[in-house]
Amino acid sequence: MRWMMLSCVATAALSAAQLAALAQPLEGNPLRGRQIATTLCSSCHRVLPMTLPDKGDSPSLQSIADLPSTTGLSLKVFLRSPHRNMPNLILSEAESDDVIAYILSLKKN
């Protein structure tokens, strides 16, 4: 019985540690992220937060930031997954974190 209680406590502690790791803020630099996005993304996306409409079918980074589902984790997964209508961008971990930090800095609330 005591072993089962210790096992449950250990499992709960491990689960809490994993959730805390997922909640950690990204280490990205939004200023560098803006530069990277301007270089790599601006041919299809509006990168700078302005009141202009989106470019064609591609949403602005502001529109992406304002989606309720946009989080650091969701952006990291998105940038690491291939998409039919996007070029296959190869970003380093630091570049990816920078772009994500920039997009999250645009969030309105």
N, C-alpha and C positions, 0 to 999 in steps of 0.2 A: 504494500500500500504506500509506504513512504517513497519507494522507488518511483511509483507512478506519479506521485505529487511532484517530486523533483524533476521528472521528465516533462511534465506539463509546464512547470515554471521555466525550465530551460528552453522549451519550444516557444513559449510566449516571449521570452527575452530575445531569442534569435529573430523572431518575426518582427519585434519592435525595432531591432537594430537594422533589419533590412528595409523597413519602411522609412526609418530616419535617413538612411543612405539615399533613398529615392527622393526625399524631400530636400536634400542639400541644394543650396543655390549653385548655379553654374559659376565657373571662374572666368567667364568671358568678359571681354572689354567691348562695350557697346560702340565706342568710337572707331575701333579697328573693325568691328562688325559692319558698321556703316560704310567704311571704305571698301571692304570686301564685297558687300552687297551691291554697292554702286558699280564696281568693276565687273562682277560676275552675273548679277541678276537684273540690272537696269534695262537690258535690251528687251525684256519681256514684262518685268514688274516695275511699278512705280515704287521707288525705294524711299524717297524722302516723304515725310508726312505733310501733304498739302491737300487742298480741297479739290484738286483736279480729279476727274473720273479715272477709273482703272484703265489700264492699257489693254484693249481688246478682251480676250478671254482670260488673261492672267490677272489674278487679284493683286492689289497693292499690298505691300508688306504691312501697312496700317490695317487693311481689311483682315489680313491674316491674324495680326496681333489682337484685334478686337473680337475674334471668335471666342466664345466661352470655353471651347475645348482646347484652346491654345495654351500650352504649358511648356516648360523647358523640356520635359520628357517627351511630349508629343512632337515637338519640333525636332528633337534629336532623332527620334525614330523616323520621322518623315524624311529628314535629310540623308539618312543612311539607307533608305529604301528606294529602289528604282521606280520611276513613274513614266508612263507612256508619253506624256506631253512635255516632259522636262528633259533637258540634256543631262547626261550622267556626270554630275559635278563630283570631283574628287577633292574633298576638303580634309585638311588635317584635323585632328581632334581640337586643337586650339582655334583654328579658323571656324570650325563648326560652332564651338562655344561662343566665339565672338559674334557671329551672325545671329545666333539664338539670343544672346544678351541684347543685341540691337533691336531685334524684333520685339522682345519682351519689354524693352524700354519704351516702345510705342503704345503699349496697352493703355487705354484711357482710364481705367479704374483701378 
